[in-house]
Amino acid sequence: MEEREIMEVSSNKELMLAEIRVRCIVDNARCILKVVKEYGSLSAYLWSYMNYKPIINEYKNSNNIPLRTTRSESISKDLLRRGFQLVGPTIVHSFMQASGMTNDHLSHCFRFKECVKLACG
């Protein structure tokens, strides 16, 4: 993105993105392109930390679900080393949950078995 485009996006009231966030998004996109050159895709890079298999946890109580893990800390540290921004271990762990890299549904949740089936399917 050119400087003019960054300013245009950051001034868009509907998007409500601060200029610094827009710059982070642009910078992270550049970092993703470097990862893609090295690993073939961002997915391949991230899943390499998981040995290409999701982690299936069996938490019974939501108080036991961590906000970050040693794995999310490792990924975060490497992303930061590669120049990514706003990728702390808590954000990385949330991404891991949302993308199916880790199943942190409570074991009695109706989605737990569905997610296990998808992961092992």
Sequence and secondary structure as in RCSB ss.txt:
>XXXX:A:sequence
MEEREIMEVSSNKELMLAEIRVRCIVDNARCILKVVKEYGSLSAYLWSYMNYKPIINEYKNSNNIPLRTTRSESI
SKDLLRRGFQLVGPTIVHSFMQASGMTNDHLSHCFRFKECVKLACG
>XXXX:A:secstr
  HHHHHHHHT TTT   HHHHHHHHHHHHHHHHHHHHHSSHHHHHHHTTTTS EE  BSSGGGS S  HHHHHH
HHHHHHTT  S  HHHHHHHHHHHTSEE SBTTSHHHHHHHHHHH 
